[in-house]
Amino acid sequence: MAITQHLSHVMQQIMNNEIAQMGSNQPSKLNFYGQHDIWAYNITLYHIISGISSSNSKHKEVYKYEAPHTLYSTGWSQHPDSSKKFRLALASFIEEYNNKVSIVKLDEDAGEFVDCGSFDHPYPPTKVMWIPDQKGIYPDLIATTGDYLRLWRVGGTDGAQIEVFLNNNRSSEYCAPLTSFDWNDVDVSLIGTSSIDTTCTIWQVETGQAISVARSTEGTVKTQLIAHDKEVFDIAFTRMASGREIFASVGADGSLRMFDLRHLEHSTIMFEEPSHAPLLRLECNKQDCNYIATFVQDSAEVIILDVRIPCTPVAKLDNHRGRVNGIAWAPHSSCHICTAGGDSQALIWDVHTMPRPVDDPILAYQAGGEINQVHWAAAFPDWISICYRNMLEILRV
């Protein structure tokens, strides 16, 4: 059973168990503050096609890190400081209340990852993401979702400290798990979350105030809307317009919808899965905002959509032999995308021929287990991260 499909359900079960404990006068934490070889195809060919530099060829092509627990979510730091290069946040998947977020950094000279601290997290984080700050002008922050949206300040002996705790349902003691979020990389004060309660919420966060000693700023809800007829599984901002206003979401109703913060009285359905099977994830192309990738639950196929031609896929990538769990567009190229899944493969595709069929990937990597997530580093486009079982790997492309 893939973690991607069932994480929110596991979290809900943990919450239900906690509620049951409350009913039996047992202590509850519900109110606790603060959830093999390298690429198989010709790498040189890919360097020629995509223009990626391979000047560091003396270093290894794959680095591995073994965690003490199952990993689900990872996120790359984008901070430009050389001392903070190649940092990743790793989120555990432990089917109980107590979970961990760890920070690791690649020591290129030693050729291995080093631990840079960790912090406790309630419930398994559904996503972890560093502030998308490539200029180094904002506090060093990590955001996570699970039961709530939290922002953490990195540093100190404890790895990180809670800075902002965001709850938009103060009228209830309980909460609906958050399935995912996206941090706007044009305006870092905007974070969007998706939830199993059918809603998406856009938060306005004053990142400059997040490190105040009093921690009096918790952020405000910019808008909350019922986005789908069923659970919402993912949300992503697009680069359309100014890059601040438009976001997309997918959910259990099998639809991909787009919203404009300036006109929330309606949304645009960009795609509906014919059998209404759930769409689990989506990724917006940062270099060409017309393209969005998504996939159906338990499907081995990735669907690419052109927002100028709603409801009709412009490409289907179907070389996986198991269900797809993750997708990531190249941060520097409009026509390259990496997909990963249950067949333990990470595949890179060149889709510049769309709408003509894209038959085969240009690169493939065989991991040691079912890949849960894949991320293409925005600050280091030579590198992709994958996680499976308790392993993190970063791969030079």
Stockholm file with secondary structure:
# STOCKHOLM 1.0

chainA/1-397         MAITQHLSHVMQQIMNNEIAQMGSNQPSKLNFYGQHDIWAYNITLYHIISGISSSNSKHKEVYKYEAPHTLYSTGWSQHPDSSKKFRLALASFIEEYNNKVSIVKLDEDAGEFVDCGSFDHPYPPTKVMWIPDQKGIYPDLIATTGDYLRLWRVGGTDGAQIEVFLNNNRSSEYCAPLTSFDWNDVDVSLIGTSSIDTTCTIWQVETGQAISVARSTEGTVKTQLIAHDKEVFDIAFTRMASGREIFASVGADGSLRMFDLRHLEHSTIMFEEPSHAPLLRLECNKQDCNYIATFVQDSAEVIILDVRIPCTPVAKLDNHRGRVNGIAWAPHSSCHICTAGGDSQALIWDVHTMPRPVDDPILAYQAGGEINQVHWAAAFPDWISICYRNMLEILRV
#=GR chainA/1-397 SS CCHHHHHHHHHHHHHHHHHHHHHTTCCCCTTCCCCCCSCSSCHHHHHHHHCCCCTTTTSCSEEEEECSSCEEEEEECCCCCGGGTTEEEEEECCSSSEEEEEEEEEETTTTEEEEEEEEEEESCCSEEEECCCSSSCSCCEEEEESSSEEEEEECSTTSEEEEEEECSCTTSSSCCCEEEEEECSSSTTEEEEEETTSEEEEEECCGGGTTCSSCCCCCEEEEEEECCSSCEEEEEECCSTTSSSEEEEEETTSEEEEEETTCTTCCEEEEECTTCCCEEEEEECSSCTTEEEEEETTCSCEEEEETTSTTSEEEEECCCSSCEEEEEECSSCSSEEEEEETTSEEEEEECTTTTSCCCSCSEEEECSSCEEEEEECSSCTTEEEEEETTEEEEEEC
#=GC SS_cons         CCHHHHHHHHHHHHHHHHHHHHHTTCCCCTTCCCCCCSCSSCHHHHHHHHCCCCTTTTSCSEEEEECSSCEEEEEECCCCCGGGTTEEEEEECCSSSEEEEEEEEEETTTTEEEEEEEEEEESCCSEEEECCCSSSCSCCEEEEESSSEEEEEECSTTSEEEEEEECSCTTSSSCCCEEEEEECSSSTTEEEEEETTSEEEEEECCGGGTTCSSCCCCCEEEEEEECCSSCEEEEEECCSTTSSSEEEEEETTSEEEEEETTCTTCCEEEEECTTCCCEEEEEECSSCTTEEEEEETTCSCEEEEETTSTTSEEEEECCCSSCEEEEEECSSCSSEEEEEETTSEEEEEECTTTTSCCCSCSEEEECSSCEEEEEECSSCTTEEEEEETTEEEEEEC
//
